[in-house]
Amino acid sequence: MEKIKVDRINELARIAKQRELTDEETEERRVLREEYIAEVRRTLKGEMEGKK
């Protein structure tokens, strides 16, 4: 995942600690998190298949 997207996830987390996120920010965070999790799963799956 691009560093700028990870940075944005972290920025939204900091904002959420200070105030409630807007609907747009909440949706952006959801989409970014899904993308991040999908990438982690792909990487893990590739590593596991490579060790067989």
PDB file of N, CA, C, O and CB in Angstrom:
ATOM      1  N   MET A   1       0.852  -1.175   0.000  1.00  0.00           N
ATOM      2  CA  MET A   1       0.000   0.000   0.000  1.00  0.00           C
ATOM      3  C   MET A   1       0.891   1.229   0.000  1.00  0.00           C
ATOM      4  O   MET A   1       1.949   1.252   0.629  1.00  0.00           O
ATOM      5  CB  MET A   1      -0.966   0.003   1.220  1.00  0.00           C
ATOM      6  N   GLU A   2       0.459   2.215  -0.693  1.00  0.00           N
ATOM      7  CA  GLU A   2       1.221   3.454  -0.779  1.00  0.00           C
ATOM      8  C   GLU A   2       1.318   4.117   0.591  1.00  0.00           C
ATOM      9  O   GLU A   2       0.373   4.104   1.380  1.00  0.00           O
ATOM     10  CB  GLU A   2       0.580   4.413  -1.794  1.00  0.00           C
ATOM     11  N   LYS A   3       2.475   4.689   0.846  1.00  0.00           N
ATOM     12  CA  LYS A   3       2.712   5.350   2.139  1.00  0.00           C
ATOM     13  C   LYS A   3       1.694   6.456   2.386  1.00  0.00           C
ATOM     14  O   LYS A   3       1.268   6.663   3.522  1.00  0.00           O
ATOM     15  CB  LYS A   3       4.135   5.929   2.194  1.00  0.00           C
ATOM     16  N   ILE A   4       1.307   7.157   1.349  1.00  0.00           N
ATOM     17  CA  ILE A   4       0.357   8.265   1.527  1.00  0.00           C
ATOM     18  C   ILE A   4      -0.997   7.752   2.034  1.00  0.00           C
ATOM     19  O   ILE A   4      -1.675   8.443   2.794  1.00  0.00           O
ATOM     20  CB  ILE A   4       0.168   9.030   0.195  1.00  0.00           C
ATOM     21  N   LYS A   5      -1.389   6.550   1.620  1.00  0.00           N
ATOM     22  CA  LYS A   5      -2.652   5.985   2.089  1.00  0.00           C
ATOM     23  C   LYS A   5      -2.544   5.548   3.544  1.00  0.00           C
ATOM     24  O   LYS A   5      -3.473   5.756   4.325  1.00  0.00           O
ATOM     25  CB  LYS A   5      -3.069   4.800   1.212  1.00  0.00           C
ATOM     26  N   VAL A   6      -1.426   4.948   3.912  1.00  0.00           N
ATOM     27  CA  VAL A   6      -1.214   4.556   5.305  1.00  0.00           C
ATOM     28  C   VAL A   6      -1.191   5.799   6.185  1.00  0.00           C
ATOM     29  O   VAL A   6      -1.773   5.813   7.269  1.00  0.00           O
ATOM     30  CB  VAL A   6       0.105   3.751   5.460  1.00  0.00           C
ATOM     31  N   ASP A   7      -0.522   6.832   5.716  1.00  0.00           N
ATOM     32  CA  ASP A   7      -0.487   8.096   6.462  1.00  0.00           C
ATOM     33  C   ASP A   7      -1.897   8.658   6.652  1.00  0.00           C
ATOM     34  O   ASP A   7      -2.216   9.201   7.710  1.00  0.00           O
ATOM     35  CB  ASP A   7       0.402   9.126   5.733  1.00  0.00           C
ATOM     36  N   ARG A   8      -2.734   8.529   5.632  1.00  0.00           N
ATOM     37  CA  ARG A   8      -4.108   9.036   5.722  1.00  0.00           C
ATOM     38  C   ARG A   8      -4.920   8.230   6.734  1.00  0.00           C
ATOM     39  O   ARG A   8      -5.710   8.797   7.490  1.00  0.00           O
ATOM     40  CB  ARG A   8      -4.791   8.990   4.340  1.00  0.00           C
ATOM     41  N   ILE A   9      -4.727   6.903   6.752  1.00  0.00           N
ATOM     42  CA  ILE A   9      -5.403   6.070   7.752  1.00  0.00           C
ATOM     43  C   ILE A   9      -5.022   6.552   9.150  1.00  0.00           C
ATOM     44  O   ILE A   9      -5.882   6.711  10.017  1.00  0.00           O
ATOM     45  CB  ILE A   9      -5.032   4.563   7.569  1.00  0.00           C
ATOM     46  N   ASN A  10      -3.741   6.781   9.357  1.00  0.00           N
ATOM     47  CA  ASN A  10      -3.265   7.248  10.661  1.00  0.00           C
ATOM     48  C   ASN A  10      -3.806   8.637  10.995  1.00  0.00           C
ATOM     49  O   ASN A  10      -4.160   8.912  12.142  1.00  0.00           O
ATOM     50  CB  ASN A  10      -1.737   7.266  10.689  1.00  0.00           C
ATOM     51  N   GLU A  11      -3.867   9.497  10.007  1.00  0.00           N
ATOM     52  CA  GLU A  11      -4.402  10.841  10.223  1.00  0.00           C
ATOM     53  C   GLU A  11      -5.875  10.773  10.636  1.00  0.00           C
ATOM     54  O   GLU A  11      -6.300  11.480  11.550  1.00  0.00           O
ATOM     55  CB  GLU A  11      -4.242  11.696   8.947  1.00  0.00           C
ATOM     56  N   LEU A  12      -6.642   9.926   9.965  1.00  0.00           N
ATOM     57  CA  LEU A  12      -8.052   9.784  10.318  1.00  0.00           C
ATOM     58  C   LEU A  12      -8.210   9.205  11.718  1.00  0.00           C
ATOM     59  O   LEU A  12      -9.148   9.564  12.430  1.00  0.00           O
ATOM     60  CB  LEU A  12      -8.769   8.898   9.300  1.00  0.00           C
ATOM     61  N   ALA A  13      -7.310   8.318  12.121  1.00  0.00           N
ATOM     62  CA  ALA A  13      -7.354   7.766  13.481  1.00  0.00           C
ATOM     63  C   ALA A  13      -7.111   8.870  14.507  1.00  0.00           C
ATOM     64  O   ALA A  13      -7.783   8.930  15.536  1.00  0.00           O
ATOM     65  CB  ALA A  13      -6.306   6.635  13.650  1.00  0.00           C
ATOM     66  N   ARG A  14      -6.148   9.739  14.219  1.00  0.00           N
ATOM     67  CA  ARG A  14      -5.873  10.861  15.144  1.00  0.00           C
ATOM     68  C   ARG A  14      -7.070  11.805  15.225  1.00  0.00           C
ATOM     69  O   ARG A  14      -7.439  12.265  16.305  1.00  0.00           O
ATOM     70  CB  ARG A  14      -4.614  11.647  14.691  1.00  0.00           C
ATOM     71  N   ILE A  15      -7.665  12.083  14.081  1.00  0.00           N
ATOM     72  CA  ILE A  15      -8.831  12.973  14.050  1.00  0.00           C
ATOM     73  C   ILE A  15      -9.975  12.356  14.855  1.00  0.00           C
ATOM     74  O   ILE A  15     -10.669  13.055  15.593  1.00  0.00           O
ATOM     75  CB  ILE A  15      -9.280  13.245  12.585  1.00  0.00           C
ATOM     76  N   ALA A  16     -10.166  11.050  14.708  1.00  0.00           N
ATOM     77  CA  ALA A  16     -11.270  10.366  15.400  1.00  0.00           C
ATOM     78  C   ALA A  16     -11.107  10.427  16.909  1.00  0.00           C
ATOM     79  O   ALA A  16     -12.096  10.378  17.640  1.00  0.00           O
ATOM     80  CB  ALA A  16     -11.359   8.908  14.951  1.00  0.00           C
ATOM     81  N   LYS A  17      -9.882  10.532  17.380  1.00  0.00           N
ATOM     82  CA  LYS A  17      -9.651  10.649  18.824  1.00  0.00           C
ATOM     83  C   LYS A  17     -10.007  12.036  19.340  1.00  0.00           C
ATOM     84  O   LYS A  17     -10.306  12.213  20.521  1.00  0.00           O
ATOM     85  CB  LYS A  17      -8.196  10.334  19.154  1.00  0.00           C
ATOM     86  N   GLN A  18      -9.972  13.024  18.439  1.00  0.00           N
ATOM     87  CA  GLN A  18     -10.237  14.406  18.831  1.00  0.00           C
ATOM     88  C   GLN A  18     -11.705  14.785  18.677  1.00  0.00           C
ATOM     89  O   GLN A  18     -12.255  15.559  19.461  1.00  0.00           O
ATOM     90  CB  GLN A  18      -9.383  15.346  18.011  1.00  0.00           C
ATOM     91  N   ARG A  19     -12.321  14.220  17.649  1.00  0.00           N
ATOM     92  CA  ARG A  19     -13.722  14.559  17.365  1.00  0.00           C
ATOM     93  C   ARG A  19     -14.349  13.428  16.559  1.00  0.00           C
ATOM     94  O   ARG A  19     -13.662  12.521  16.091  1.00  0.00           O
ATOM     95  CB  ARG A  19     -13.831  15.917  16.592  1.00  0.00           C
ATOM     96  N   GLU A  20     -15.653  13.500  16.411  1.00  0.00           N
ATOM     97  CA  GLU A  20     -16.352  12.506  15.599  1.00  0.00           C
ATOM     98  C   GLU A  20     -16.061  12.770  14.122  1.00  0.00           C
ATOM     99  O   GLU A  20     -16.073  13.915  13.670  1.00  0.00           O
ATOM    100  CB  GLU A  20     -17.886  12.538  15.875  1.00  0.00           C
ATOM    101  N   LEU A  21     -15.799  11.691  13.378  1.00  0.00           N
ATOM    102  CA  LEU A  21     -15.537  11.838  11.953  1.00  0.00           C
ATOM    103  C   LEU A  21     -16.824  12.175  11.212  1.00  0.00           C
ATOM    104  O   LEU A  21     -17.916  11.778  11.619  1.00  0.00           O
ATOM    105  CB  LEU A  21     -14.908  10.559  11.383  1.00  0.00           C
ATOM    106  N   THR A  22     -16.673  12.917  10.113  1.00  0.00           N
ATOM    107  CA  THR A  22     -17.828  13.189   9.260  1.00  0.00           C
ATOM    108  C   THR A  22     -18.186  11.896   8.525  1.00  0.00           C
ATOM    109  O   THR A  22     -17.415  10.936   8.530  1.00  0.00           O
ATOM    110  CB  THR A  22     -17.531  14.360   8.245  1.00  0.00           C
ATOM    111  N   ASP A  23     -19.334  11.882   7.912  1.00  0.00           N
ATOM    112  CA  ASP A  23     -19.744  10.707   7.135  1.00  0.00           C
ATOM    113  C   ASP A  23     -18.740  10.414   6.017  1.00  0.00           C
ATOM    114  O   ASP A  23     -18.428   9.257   5.738  1.00  0.00           O
ATOM    115  CB  ASP A  23     -21.153  10.919   6.542  1.00  0.00           C
ATOM    116  N   GLU A  24     -18.248  11.464   5.393  1.00  0.00           N
ATOM    117  CA  GLU A  24     -17.281  11.294   4.304  1.00  0.00           C
ATOM    118  C   GLU A  24     -15.962  10.712   4.821  1.00  0.00           C
ATOM    119  O   GLU A  24     -15.371   9.835   4.192  1.00  0.00           O
ATOM    120  CB  GLU A  24     -17.023  12.641   3.603  1.00  0.00           C
ATOM    121  N   GLU A  25     -15.517  11.207   5.963  1.00  0.00           N
ATOM    122  CA  GLU A  25     -14.276  10.698   6.557  1.00  0.00           C
ATOM    123  C   GLU A  25     -14.432   9.245   7.008  1.00  0.00           C
ATOM    124  O   GLU A  25     -13.518   8.436   6.852  1.00  0.00           O
ATOM    125  CB  GLU A  25     -13.855  11.574   7.748  1.00  0.00           C
ATOM    126  N   THR A  26     -15.589   8.930   7.562  1.00  0.00           N
ATOM    127  CA  THR A  26     -15.848   7.558   7.994  1.00  0.00           C
ATOM    128  C   THR A  26     -15.817   6.614   6.802  1.00  0.00           C
ATOM    129  O   THR A  26     -15.235   5.532   6.883  1.00  0.00           O
ATOM    130  CB  THR A  26     -17.202   7.462   8.715  1.00  0.00           C
ATOM    131  N   GLU A  27     -16.425   7.006   5.716  1.00  0.00           N
ATOM    132  CA  GLU A  27     -16.427   6.176   4.508  1.00  0.00           C
ATOM    133  C   GLU A  27     -15.019   6.052   3.931  1.00  0.00           C
ATOM    134  O   GLU A  27     -14.616   4.967   3.512  1.00  0.00           O
ATOM    135  CB  GLU A  27     -17.380   6.765   3.452  1.00  0.00           C
ATOM    136  N   GLU A  28     -14.284   7.132   3.908  1.00  0.00           N
ATOM    137  CA  GLU A  28     -12.903   7.097   3.419  1.00  0.00           C
ATOM    138  C   GLU A  28     -12.061   6.139   4.267  1.00  0.00           C
ATOM    139  O   GLU A  28     -11.275   5.356   3.734  1.00  0.00           O
ATOM    140  CB  GLU A  28     -12.283   8.518   3.437  1.00  0.00           C
ATOM    141  N   ARG A  29     -12.232   6.208   5.573  1.00  0.00           N
ATOM    142  CA  ARG A  29     -11.488   5.329   6.478  1.00  0.00           C
ATOM    143  C   ARG A  29     -11.856   3.869   6.224  1.00  0.00           C
ATOM    144  O   ARG A  29     -10.982   3.003   6.214  1.00  0.00           O
ATOM    145  CB  ARG A  29     -11.765   5.704   7.951  1.00  0.00           C
ATOM    146  N   ARG A  30     -13.137   3.592   6.020  1.00  0.00           N
ATOM    147  CA  ARG A  30     -13.594   2.234   5.759  1.00  0.00           C
ATOM    148  C   ARG A  30     -12.966   1.673   4.484  1.00  0.00           C
ATOM    149  O   ARG A  30     -12.482   0.541   4.463  1.00  0.00           O
ATOM    150  CB  ARG A  30     -15.117   2.201   5.654  1.00  0.00           C
ATOM    151  N   VAL A  31     -12.982   2.474   3.430  1.00  0.00           N
ATOM    152  CA  VAL A  31     -12.418   2.040   2.150  1.00  0.00           C
ATOM    153  C   VAL A  31     -10.914   1.811   2.271  1.00  0.00           C
ATOM    154  O   VAL A  31     -10.398   0.807   1.779  1.00  0.00           O
ATOM    155  CB  VAL A  31     -12.711   3.078   1.052  1.00  0.00           C
ATOM    156  N   LEU A  32     -10.216   2.726   2.914  1.00  0.00           N
ATOM    157  CA  LEU A  32      -8.771   2.579   3.076  1.00  0.00           C
ATOM    158  C   LEU A  32      -8.421   1.357   3.923  1.00  0.00           C
ATOM    159  O   LEU A  32      -7.472   0.635   3.617  1.00  0.00           O
ATOM    160  CB  LEU A  32      -8.183   3.835   3.709  1.00  0.00           C
ATOM    161  N   ARG A  33      -9.184   1.131   4.978  1.00  0.00           N
ATOM    162  CA  ARG A  33      -8.936  -0.036   5.834  1.00  0.00           C
ATOM    163  C   ARG A  33      -9.153  -1.332   5.062  1.00  0.00           C
ATOM    164  O   ARG A  33      -8.363  -2.269   5.182  1.00  0.00           O
ATOM    165  CB  ARG A  33      -9.849  -0.002   7.073  1.00  0.00           C
ATOM    166  N   GLU A  34     -10.220  -1.388   4.270  1.00  0.00           N
ATOM    167  CA  GLU A  34     -10.483  -2.589   3.464  1.00  0.00           C
ATOM    168  C   GLU A  34      -9.340  -2.853   2.491  1.00  0.00           C
ATOM    169  O   GLU A  34      -8.906  -3.993   2.322  1.00  0.00           O
ATOM    170  CB  GLU A  34     -11.808  -2.441   2.691  1.00  0.00           C
ATOM    171  N   GLU A  35      -8.864  -1.804   1.865  1.00  0.00           N
ATOM    172  CA  GLU A  35      -7.751  -1.931   0.927  1.00  0.00           C
ATOM    173  C   GLU A  35      -6.492  -2.418   1.652  1.00  0.00           C
ATOM    174  O   GLU A  35      -5.772  -3.279   1.147  1.00  0.00           O
ATOM    175  CB  GLU A  35      -7.481  -0.582   0.225  1.00  0.00           C
ATOM    176  N   TYR A  36      -6.238  -1.869   2.817  1.00  0.00           N
ATOM    177  CA  TYR A  36      -5.060  -2.257   3.602  1.00  0.00           C
ATOM    178  C   TYR A  36      -5.144  -3.730   4.019  1.00  0.00           C
ATOM    179  O   TYR A  36      -4.176  -4.477   3.878  1.00  0.00           O
ATOM    180  CB  TYR A  36      -4.926  -1.356   4.853  1.00  0.00           C
ATOM    181  N   ILE A  37      -6.292  -4.134   4.524  1.00  0.00           N
ATOM    182  CA  ILE A  37      -6.470  -5.520   4.963  1.00  0.00           C
ATOM    183  C   ILE A  37      -6.333  -6.480   3.783  1.00  0.00           C
ATOM    184  O   ILE A  37      -5.718  -7.537   3.918  1.00  0.00           O
ATOM    185  CB  ILE A  37      -7.843  -5.700   5.640  1.00  0.00           C
ATOM    186  N   ALA A  38      -6.892  -6.131   2.644  1.00  0.00           N
ATOM    187  CA  ALA A  38      -6.783  -6.982   1.458  1.00  0.00           C
ATOM    188  C   ALA A  38      -5.323  -7.149   1.053  1.00  0.00           C
ATOM    189  O   ALA A  38      -4.906  -8.245   0.680  1.00  0.00           O
ATOM    190  CB  ALA A  38      -7.596  -6.391   0.290  1.00  0.00           C
ATOM    191  N   GLU A  39      -4.554  -6.087   1.122  1.00  0.00           N
ATOM    192  CA  GLU A  39      -3.145  -6.158   0.768  1.00  0.00           C
ATOM    193  C   GLU A  39      -2.365  -7.015   1.756  1.00  0.00           C
ATOM    194  O   GLU A  39      -1.503  -7.796   1.351  1.00  0.00           O
ATOM    195  CB  GLU A  39      -2.548  -4.762   0.704  1.00  0.00           C
ATOM    196  N   VAL A  40      -2.655  -6.879   3.037  1.00  0.00           N
ATOM    197  CA  VAL A  40      -1.991  -7.697   4.055  1.00  0.00           C
ATOM    198  C   VAL A  40      -2.304  -9.169   3.808  1.00  0.00           C
ATOM    199  O   VAL A  40      -1.414 -10.015   3.891  1.00  0.00           O
ATOM    200  CB  VAL A  40      -2.435  -7.275   5.485  1.00  0.00           C
ATOM    201  N   ARG A  41      -3.548  -9.474   3.509  1.00  0.00           N
ATOM    202  CA  ARG A  41      -3.936 -10.867   3.249  1.00  0.00           C
ATOM    203  C   ARG A  41      -3.229 -11.420   2.018  1.00  0.00           C
ATOM    204  O   ARG A  41      -2.757 -12.557   2.037  1.00  0.00           O
ATOM    205  CB  ARG A  41      -5.452 -10.974   3.068  1.00  0.00           C
ATOM    206  N   ARG A  42      -3.149 -10.627   0.942  1.00  0.00           N
ATOM    207  CA  ARG A  42      -2.447 -11.075  -0.276  1.00  0.00           C
ATOM    208  C   ARG A  42      -0.986 -11.365   0.024  1.00  0.00           C
ATOM    209  O   ARG A  42      -0.441 -12.376  -0.418  1.00  0.00           O
ATOM    210  CB  ARG A  42      -2.554 -10.012  -1.392  1.00  0.00           C
ATOM    211  N   THR A  43      -0.359 -10.477   0.774  1.00  0.00           N
ATOM    212  CA  THR A  43       1.055 -10.642   1.117  1.00  0.00           C
ATOM    213  C   THR A  43       1.254 -11.892   1.968  1.00  0.00           C
ATOM    214  O   THR A  43       2.156 -12.687   1.703  1.00  0.00           O
ATOM    215  CB  THR A  43       1.583  -9.399   1.862  1.00  0.00           C
ATOM    216  N   LEU A  44       0.428 -12.065   2.973  1.00  0.00           N
ATOM    217  CA  LEU A  44       0.538 -13.220   3.858  1.00  0.00           C
ATOM    218  C   LEU A  44       0.301 -14.518   3.089  1.00  0.00           C
ATOM    219  O   LEU A  44       1.029 -15.494   3.270  1.00  0.00           O
ATOM    220  CB  LEU A  44      -0.458 -13.102   5.019  1.00  0.00           C
ATOM    221  N   LYS A  45      -0.705 -14.526   2.242  1.00  0.00           N
ATOM    222  CA  LYS A  45      -1.009 -15.713   1.444  1.00  0.00           C
ATOM    223  C   LYS A  45       0.168 -16.056   0.537  1.00  0.00           C
ATOM    224  O   LYS A  45       0.539 -17.223   0.414  1.00  0.00           O
ATOM    225  CB  LYS A  45      -2.286 -15.496   0.606  1.00  0.00           C
ATOM    226  N   GLY A  46       0.750 -15.050  -0.093  1.00  0.00           N
ATOM    227  CA  GLY A  46       1.909 -15.271  -0.964  1.00  0.00           C
ATOM    228  C   GLY A  46       3.095 -15.836  -0.196  1.00  0.00           C
ATOM    229  O   GLY A  46       3.792 -16.726  -0.682  1.00  0.00           O
ATOM    230  N   GLU A  47       3.318 -15.318   0.997  1.00  0.00           N
ATOM    231  CA  GLU A  47       4.426 -15.807   1.820  1.00  0.00           C
ATOM    232  C   GLU A  47       4.175 -17.245   2.261  1.00  0.00           C
ATOM    233  O   GLU A  47       5.097 -18.060   2.264  1.00  0.00           O
ATOM    234  CB  GLU A  47       4.627 -14.902   3.050  1.00  0.00           C
ATOM    235  N   MET A  48       2.960 -17.560   2.627  1.00  0.00           N
ATOM    236  CA  MET A  48       2.628 -18.907   3.078  1.00  0.00           C
ATOM    237  C   MET A  48       2.741 -19.914   1.929  1.00  0.00           C
ATOM    238  O   MET A  48       3.231 -21.027   2.119  1.00  0.00           O
ATOM    239  CB  MET A  48       1.213 -18.934   3.671  1.00  0.00           C
ATOM    240  N   GLU A  49       2.293 -19.524   0.762  1.00  0.00           N
ATOM    241  CA  GLU A  49       2.376 -20.426  -0.398  1.00  0.00           C
ATOM    242  C   GLU A  49       3.813 -20.613  -0.848  1.00  0.00           C
ATOM    243  O   GLU A  49       4.163 -21.666  -1.382  1.00  0.00           O
ATOM    244  CB  GLU A  49       1.536 -19.887  -1.560  1.00  0.00           C
ATOM    245  N   GLY A  50       4.631 -19.627  -0.643  1.00  0.00           N
ATOM    246  CA  GLY A  50       6.021 -19.705  -1.038  1.00  0.00           C
ATOM    247  C   GLY A  50       6.856 -20.602  -0.130  1.00  0.00           C
ATOM    248  O   GLY A  50       7.921 -21.072  -0.529  1.00  0.00           O
ATOM    249  N   LYS A  51       6.380 -20.839   1.077  1.00  0.00           N
ATOM    250  CA  LYS A  51       7.134 -21.647   2.051  1.00  0.00           C
ATOM    251  C   LYS A  51       6.778 -23.117   1.989  1.00  0.00           C
ATOM    252  O   LYS A  51       7.360 -23.916   2.722  1.00  0.00           O
ATOM    253  CB  LYS A  51       6.891 -21.135   3.453  1.00  0.00           C
ATOM    254  N   LYS A  52       5.846 -23.497   1.143  1.00  0.00           N
ATOM    255  CA  LYS A  52       5.429 -24.904   1.043  1.00  0.00           C
ATOM    256  C   LYS A  52       6.491 -25.743   0.374  1.00  0.00           C
ATOM    257  O   LYS A  52       6.309 -26.949   0.206  1.00  0.00           O
ATOM    258  CB  LYS A  52       4.120 -25.024   0.273  1.00  0.00           C
TER     259      LYS A  52
END
